[in-house]
């Protein structure tokens, strides 16, 4: 389980210190406050160790800095020359340091060991399964400008279903998703299809929101999302009808209950309120609000266990302003009548 992240002079961050929930962690904040960067820097070491590759190589692949120089991830500033990343997992510390002039060299201190490593899954904001045919072979043989997280999700999506019966709780989740998408996802060659009573419909003809839920179904059926996994999901609400956010949050909370740790970056009011409304006293949900300090313009973070305790909350304020505008307009129409 990931417990804490400490950043110093990394990308947009001057200093950042976050202590995570073992369940669901929701990152909110303005554009440019580093939510996706937090997901990627947490994901990269986990994925590197699971794939038995260098951590620096995975970080470069996930962020894709210019000329693949990891030194490009050092925060730009008058006196900054190095980045420091500290990640605590299961009471073990991994420290990563690299310099402004570094290419692919980093200094590592401490380690998490090789036993009990979580299975990391990163779902990008852009849904990619409709573009699957030929992508992995092209990615392996050509220098195409896609972050490695896109290739990673294809490997998960193509993974065969488990031979042994999946646990009852997991089967209930896959059944619920199957009902939402009205079918099962099948793979023929490198193409994904939704199969139901009407036949087989290729993913290029499906709504992107349905494709996202189909990917989640695949990840559960393959065992990628099972007890001990860590799910990173960037803007799950993108291109998803708001009416589907209620069942989606229900699935995510139930995944947390069977032992997954989840990190989500979002701007969506409905998604956040669904977590707030559906969570029970036993669920472990934490909200992180990232913003820029008015005094220093540096990114600061507050964390709370209750959505209503986020102050200020720009997402909620924006929706309240819309509601007030509607009331004012309705009042104006009534007075004119």
C-alpha positions as CSV (number, residue, x, y, z in Angstrom):
1,X,0.0,0.0,0.0
2,X,1.3,3.5,-0.9
3,X,1.3,5.6,2.2
4,X,3.0,8.9,1.5
5,X,4.5,11.0,-1.2
6,X,7.0,13.8,-0.6
7,X,8.1,15.9,-3.6
8,X,10.7,18.7,-3.8
9,X,11.3,20.7,-6.9
10,X,9.6,18.1,-9.1
11,X,7.8,19.4,-12.3
12,X,5.3,22.0,-11.0
13,X,5.9,21.4,-7.3
14,X,8.1,23.3,-5.0
15,X,7.2,21.2,-2.0
16,X,4.5,18.7,-1.6
17,X,3.7,16.2,1.2
18,X,0.7,13.9,0.9
19,X,-0.4,11.0,3.2
20,X,-2.8,8.6,1.4
21,X,-5.8,6.6,2.3
22,X,-5.4,2.8,1.8
23,X,-8.8,3.0,0.0
24,X,-9.8,5.7,-2.5
25,X,-7.8,8.9,-3.0
26,X,-9.4,11.7,-5.0
27,X,-7.3,14.5,-6.4
28,X,-9.1,17.7,-7.4
29,X,-7.8,21.2,-8.3
30,X,-7.3,23.7,-11.1
31,X,-5.8,22.8,-14.4
32,X,-2.0,22.9,-14.1
33,X,-1.8,21.9,-10.4
34,X,-0.1,18.6,-11.1
35,X,-2.8,16.0,-10.5
36,X,-1.7,13.8,-13.4
37,X,1.9,14.2,-12.5
38,X,1.1,12.8,-9.0
39,X,-0.6,9.8,-10.6
40,X,2.4,9.2,-12.9
41,X,5.1,9.5,-10.3
42,X,3.3,7.1,-8.0
43,X,2.6,4.6,-10.8
44,X,6.1,4.6,-12.4
45,X,8.2,3.0,-9.7
46,X,5.5,0.3,-9.0
47,X,5.3,-0.5,-12.7
48,X,9.0,-0.5,-13.1
49,X,9.6,-3.0,-10.3
50,X,6.7,-5.2,-11.6
51,X,8.2,-5.1,-15.1
52,X,11.8,-5.5,-13.8
53,X,13.0,-2.4,-15.6
54,X,14.9,0.7,-14.4
55,X,12.8,3.2,-12.5
56,X,14.3,6.1,-14.5
57,X,13.3,4.4,-17.7
58,X,9.7,4.0,-16.6
59,X,9.5,7.6,-15.3
60,X,10.8,8.9,-18.7
61,X,8.3,6.7,-20.5
62,X,5.4,7.8,-18.4
63,X,6.2,11.6,-18.6
64,X,7.9,11.7,-22.0
65,X,10.1,14.8,-21.5
66,X,11.9,16.4,-24.4
67,X,14.7,14.2,-25.7
68,X,13.8,11.7,-23.0
69,X,15.9,13.6,-20.5
70,X,14.7,13.1,-17.0
71,X,16.4,16.3,-16.0
72,X,13.5,18.1,-17.8
73,X,11.3,17.1,-14.8
74,X,13.2,19.3,-12.4
75,X,11.1,22.3,-11.4
76,X,12.1,25.4,-13.4
77,X,13.3,28.2,-11.1
78,X,16.1,30.5,-10.3
79,X,17.8,28.2,-7.8
80,X,16.5,24.7,-8.5
81,X,19.1,22.2,-9.7
82,X,17.7,18.8,-8.6
83,X,14.4,17.0,-7.9
84,X,13.8,14.8,-4.9
85,X,11.0,12.2,-4.8
86,X,10.2,10.1,-1.7
87,X,7.5,7.5,-1.7
88,X,6.6,5.4,1.3
89,X,5.0,2.0,0.8
90,X,4.3,-0.5,3.5
91,X,6.6,1.5,5.9
92,X,9.5,1.2,3.4
93,X,11.0,4.3,1.8
94,X,12.1,4.7,-1.8
95,X,14.0,7.9,-2.5
96,X,14.7,9.2,-6.0
97,X,17.0,12.1,-6.9
98,X,18.0,13.5,-10.3
99,X,19.6,16.7,-11.5
100,X,18.8,19.4,-14.0
101,X,21.5,18.1,-16.4
102,X,20.5,14.4,-16.0
103,X,19.7,12.3,-19.0
104,X,18.5,9.0,-17.7
105,X,20.5,8.9,-14.5
106,X,18.9,8.9,-11.1
107,X,20.1,8.2,-7.6
108,X,18.1,5.7,-5.5
109,X,18.1,5.2,-1.8
110,X,16.1,2.5,0.0
111,X,13.9,0.0,-1.7
112,X,10.5,-1.7,-1.4
113,X,11.9,-5.1,-1.9
114,X,10.6,-7.6,-4.4
115,X,8.0,-9.4,-2.3
116,X,4.4,-8.3,-2.2
117,X,4.6,-5.7,-4.9
118,X,1.2,-4.3,-5.8
119,X,-0.1,-4.7,-9.4
120,X,-0.4,-1.2,-10.8
121,X,-2.9,-0.3,-13.5
122,X,-3.1,3.2,-15.0
123,X,-6.1,4.2,-17.1
124,X,-5.4,7.4,-19.0
125,X,-8.0,10.2,-19.6
126,X,-8.1,9.3,-23.3
127,X,-9.8,6.0,-24.1
128,X,-7.6,4.0,-26.5
129,X,-9.1,0.6,-27.2
130,X,-10.8,1.8,-30.4
131,X,-7.3,2.6,-31.7
132,X,-5.8,-0.8,-30.6
133,X,-5.1,-2.6,-33.9
134,X,-1.4,-2.2,-34.7
135,X,-0.6,0.1,-31.8
136,X,1.6,-2.2,-29.7
137,X,3.7,-3.3,-32.7
138,X,4.1,0.3,-33.9
139,X,5.0,1.4,-30.3
140,X,7.7,-1.3,-30.1
141,X,9.3,-0.6,-33.5
142,X,8.9,3.1,-34.1
143,X,9.5,6.3,-32.0
144,X,5.9,7.5,-31.7
145,X,5.1,10.2,-29.2
146,X,2.8,8.4,-26.8
147,X,3.4,8.1,-23.1
148,X,4.1,4.5,-22.0
149,X,1.0,4.4,-20.0
150,X,-1.0,3.9,-23.2
151,X,1.0,0.9,-24.2
152,X,0.7,-0.4,-20.6
153,X,-3.1,-0.3,-20.7
154,X,-3.2,-2.3,-23.9
155,X,-1.1,-5.1,-22.3
156,X,-3.7,-5.2,-19.5
157,X,-6.7,-5.1,-21.9
158,X,-5.3,-8.0,-24.0
159,X,-4.6,-10.2,-21.0
160,X,-6.6,-13.4,-21.1
161,X,-9.3,-14.0,-18.6
162,X,-8.4,-16.0,-15.5
163,X,-8.7,-19.8,-15.6
164,X,-9.9,-20.2,-12.0
165,X,-13.2,-18.8,-10.9
166,X,-13.0,-15.2,-9.8
167,X,-14.1,-14.5,-6.2
168,X,-17.8,-13.9,-5.6
169,X,-17.3,-10.2,-4.9
170,X,-15.3,-9.7,-8.1
171,X,-17.9,-11.6,-10.1
172,X,-20.6,-9.4,-8.8
173,X,-18.7,-6.4,-10.0
174,X,-18.1,-7.8,-13.5
175,X,-21.8,-8.8,-13.7
176,X,-22.8,-5.3,-12.7
177,X,-20.6,-3.8,-15.4
178,X,-21.8,-6.3,-17.9
179,X,-25.3,-5.1,-17.3
180,X,-24.3,-1.5,-17.7
181,X,-22.6,-2.0,-21.1
182,X,-25.3,-4.5,-22.2
183,X,-22.9,-7.2,-23.2
184,X,-19.5,-8.7,-23.0
185,X,-16.2,-7.4,-24.5
186,X,-14.5,-9.9,-26.8
187,X,-11.2,-9.7,-28.6
188,X,-10.6,-10.9,-32.2
189,X,-7.1,-10.4,-33.4
190,X,-6.3,-7.0,-32.1
191,X,-9.8,-5.7,-32.3
192,X,-12.2,-5.2,-29.4
193,X,-16.0,-5.8,-29.8
194,X,-19.0,-5.5,-27.6
195,X,-21.0,-8.8,-27.9
196,X,-24.6,-9.0,-27.0
197,X,-27.9,-10.4,-28.3
198,X,-27.8,-8.1,-31.2
199,X,-24.4,-9.3,-32.4
200,X,-20.9,-8.0,-32.3
201,X,-20.2,-4.2,-32.4
202,X,-16.7,-3.0,-33.0
203,X,-15.3,-0.5,-30.5
204,X,-15.0,2.2,-33.1
205,X,-18.8,2.4,-33.3
206,X,-19.3,2.5,-29.6
207,X,-19.7,5.6,-27.4
208,X,-16.4,6.3,-25.6
209,X,-18.1,6.1,-22.2
210,X,-19.2,2.6,-22.9
211,X,-15.7,1.7,-24.1
212,X,-14.3,3.0,-20.7
213,X,-16.7,0.7,-18.8
214,X,-15.9,-2.1,-21.1
215,X,-12.2,-1.7,-20.3
216,X,-13.0,-1.8,-16.6
217,X,-14.9,-5.1,-17.2
218,X,-11.9,-6.5,-19.0
219,X,-9.5,-5.5,-16.2
220,X,-11.7,-7.2,-13.6
221,X,-12.1,-10.4,-15.7
222,X,-8.4,-10.7,-16.3
223,X,-7.5,-10.3,-12.6
224,X,-5.7,-7.0,-13.2
225,X,-8.1,-5.4,-10.7
226,X,-8.1,-7.8,-7.8
227,X,-7.1,-7.6,-4.2
228,X,-3.7,-6.0,-3.8
229,X,-3.8,-4.0,-7.1
230,X,-3.4,-0.2,-7.3
231,X,-5.6,1.6,-9.8
232,X,-4.7,5.0,-11.1
233,X,-7.4,6.6,-13.2
234,X,-7.1,10.1,-14.8
235,X,-10.5,11.7,-15.3
236,X,-12.8,8.7,-15.3
237,X,-15.8,11.0,-16.0
238,X,-14.4,12.1,-19.4
239,X,-17.1,11.4,-22.1
240,X,-19.2,9.5,-19.6
241,X,-22.8,10.4,-19.2
242,X,-23.5,11.7,-15.7
243,X,-26.2,9.1,-15.2
244,X,-23.4,6.4,-15.3
245,X,-21.4,8.0,-12.6
246,X,-23.6,6.6,-9.8
247,X,-23.0,2.9,-10.8
248,X,-19.3,3.6,-11.6
249,X,-18.7,5.0,-8.1
250,X,-20.5,2.0,-6.7
251,X,-18.1,-0.3,-8.5
252,X,-15.0,1.7,-7.4
253,X,-16.1,1.7,-3.8
254,X,-16.7,-2.0,-3.9
255,X,-13.2,-2.5,-5.5
256,X,-11.8,-0.6,-2.6
257,X,-13.7,-2.9,-0.2
258,X,-12.1,-6.0,-1.6
259,X,-8.6,-4.6,-1.1
260,X,-7.7,-2.2,-4.0
261,X,-6.0,1.1,-3.4
262,X,-7.4,3.7,-5.9
263,X,-6.1,7.1,-7.1
264,X,-8.4,9.3,-9.2
265,X,-7.8,12.7,-10.7
266,X,-11.0,14.5,-11.5
267,X,-12.7,17.9,-12.1
268,X,-16.2,16.4,-11.9
269,X,-18.7,17.6,-9.2
270,X,-21.1,14.7,-9.8
271,X,-18.4,12.1,-9.4
272,X,-17.1,13.7,-6.2
273,X,-20.6,14.0,-4.7
274,X,-21.4,10.4,-5.6
275,X,-18.4,9.3,-3.5
276,X,-19.6,11.6,-0.7
277,X,-23.1,10.2,-0.9
278,X,-22.3,6.5,-1.4
279,X,-19.4,5.9,1.0
280,X,-20.1,4.3,4.3
281,X,-18.4,4.7,7.6
282,X,-16.2,1.7,6.8
283,X,-15.0,3.1,3.4
284,X,-11.6,4.8,3.4
285,X,-11.9,7.8,1.1
286,X,-9.7,10.9,1.2
287,X,-9.9,14.1,-0.8
288,X,-6.9,16.2,-1.9
289,X,-7.5,19.7,-3.1
290,X,-4.5,21.2,-5.0
291,X,-4.4,24.9,-5.6
292,X,-1.9,27.8,-6.0
293,X,-1.1,30.0,-3.1
294,X,-2.1,33.6,-3.6
295,X,1.1,34.7,-1.8
296,X,3.7,32.5,-3.5
297,X,1.9,31.1,-6.5
298,X,3.3,27.7,-5.5
299,X,1.0,24.6,-5.4
300,X,-0.3,23.7,-2.0
301,X,-2.4,20.8,-1.0
302,X,-5.1,20.2,1.7
303,X,-6.5,16.8,2.5
304,X,-9.8,16.0,4.2
305,X,-11.9,12.9,4.7
306,X,-15.2,14.7,4.0
307,X,-16.0,16.4,0.7
308,X,-17.8,19.2,2.5
309,X,-14.7,20.1,4.5
310,X,-12.8,21.2,1.3
311,X,-12.5,25.0,1.7
312,X,-12.3,26.7,-0.7
313,X,-13.9,24.3,-3.2
314,X,-13.8,25.8,-6.7
315,X,-15.7,22.9,-8.3
316,X,-18.6,23.2,-5.8
317,X,-18.5,27.0,-6.1
318,X,-18.8,26.8,-9.9
319,X,-21.9,24.6,-9.7
320,X,-23.4,26.8,-7.0
321,X,-22.8,29.8,-9.2
322,X,-24.6,28.1,-12.1
323,X,-27.5,27.2,-9.8
324,X,-27.7,30.8,-8.5
325,X,-27.7,32.1,-12.1
326,X,-30.6,29.7,-13.0
327,X,-32.6,30.9,-10.0
328,X,-32.0,34.5,-10.9
329,X,-33.0,33.9,-14.5
330,X,-36.2,32.1,-13.5
331,X,-37.0,35.0,-11.2
332,X,-36.4,37.5,-14.0
333,X,-38.7,35.5,-16.3
334,X,-41.4,35.4,-13.7
335,X,-41.3,39.1,-13.0
336,X,-41.5,39.8,-16.7
337,X,-44.5,37.6,-17.1
